[in-house]
Amino acid sequence: QVQLVESGGGTVHPGESLRLSCVPSKFMETDSLFSWYRQAPGEGLDWVASISPSGYVPQYASSVRGRFTISRNTINKTIYLQMDNLKIEDTAMYYCQDHYGVRGQGTQVTVSS
């Protein structure tokens, strides 16, 4: 079965950090571009960050650049999103998606004072 499983979400205060993980199933093609997206309540799906197969060319939305870091472990195939200095406006469901459009079920991130 082809699937992605996200984890690592939670509820934090502004300024705190979280690290999200995205684990692809063993049948997935993992030598491709992977991205993180997020969807806030009542909003559309927004692109957050992407990473190339080599891991050397990360790209970020302007709203998270300098605070979030996308990375990938080529051994265990996991894709990470390190989120630092979180803001209330980062509250959303976060999804991992591969180059072919396969998306996981998401993990909730809530930033609240």
C-alpha positions in Angstrom: 0.0 0.0 0.0 1.3 3.4 -0.9 0.9 5.9 1.9 2.6 8.6 3.9 2.2 8.9 7.7 2.8 12.2 9.4 3.5 12.6 13.1 4.9 15.1 15.6 2.1 17.6 15.8 0.9 19.1 19.1 -0.1 22.2 21.0 2.7 24.6 21.9 3.1 28.3 22.9 4.4 31.0 20.6 8.1 30.9 20.3 8.4 27.1 20.9 9.4 24.4 18.5 8.0 21.2 17.0 9.5 18.6 14.6 7.2 16.9 12.2 8.0 13.5 10.6 6.7 11.9 7.4 7.3 8.2 6.9 6.6 6.7 3.5 5.5 3.1 3.1 8.1 0.7 1.8 6.3 0.4 -1.5 6.6 4.1 -2.3 9.1 5.7 -4.7 11.1 8.0 -2.4 13.7 9.3 -4.7 11.6 12.3 -5.6 10.6 15.7 -4.5 8.7 15.8 -1.2 6.7 18.8 0.2 4.9 19.9 3.3 1.6 21.7 3.0 -0.7 23.1 5.7 -4.4 24.0 5.9 -5.7 26.3 8.6 -9.3 26.1 9.7 -11.6 27.6 7.0 -8.6 28.2 4.6 -7.2 26.5 1.5 -4.2 24.2 1.3 -1.0 26.2 1.4 2.5 25.1 0.3 5.1 25.3 3.1 8.3 23.8 1.9 9.8 21.3 -0.5 13.0 19.3 -0.7 14.7 17.7 -3.7 15.7 14.0 -3.9 19.3 15.0 -3.0 18.2 17.1 -0.1 20.4 19.9 -1.2 17.8 22.3 -2.6 15.2 23.1 0.0 12.6 25.7 -0.8 10.3 27.6 1.6 7.2 29.8 1.6 8.1 33.3 2.6 5.9 33.0 5.7 8.1 30.3 7.2 11.6 31.0 5.7 14.2 31.4 8.4 12.0 29.6 11.0 11.3 26.2 9.4 13.8 23.6 8.1 12.9 20.7 5.8 15.2 17.8 5.6 15.3 14.1 4.7 17.0 11.1 5.9 18.2 9.0 3.0 18.6 5.9 5.1 15.2 5.6 6.7 13.5 7.7 4.0 11.8 10.0 6.5 11.1 13.6 5.7 11.2 16.1 8.5 10.0 19.6 9.1 11.7 21.4 12.0 9.5 24.3 13.1 11.1 26.9 15.3 9.8 30.2 16.7 6.3 29.1 16.1 3.6 31.7 15.7 -0.2 31.6 16.3 -0.7 31.9 12.6 1.2 28.6 12.0 -1.8 26.8 13.5 -3.0 24.3 10.9 -3.2 20.7 9.8 0.2 19.8 8.2 0.4 17.3 5.4 3.3 15.6 3.7 3.0 15.0 -0.1 5.2 13.4 -2.7 5.9 14.4 -6.3 3.0 12.2 -7.5 0.4 13.8 -5.3 0.2 11.1 -2.6 -0.7 12.9 0.7 -0.9 11.7 4.2 -3.7 12.1 6.7 -2.0 15.0 8.4 -0.8 16.0 11.8 -2.3 18.9 13.8 -0.2 21.8 15.0 -1.7 24.3 17.3 0.1 27.4 18.6 -1.7 29.1 21.4 -0.9 31.5 24.1 
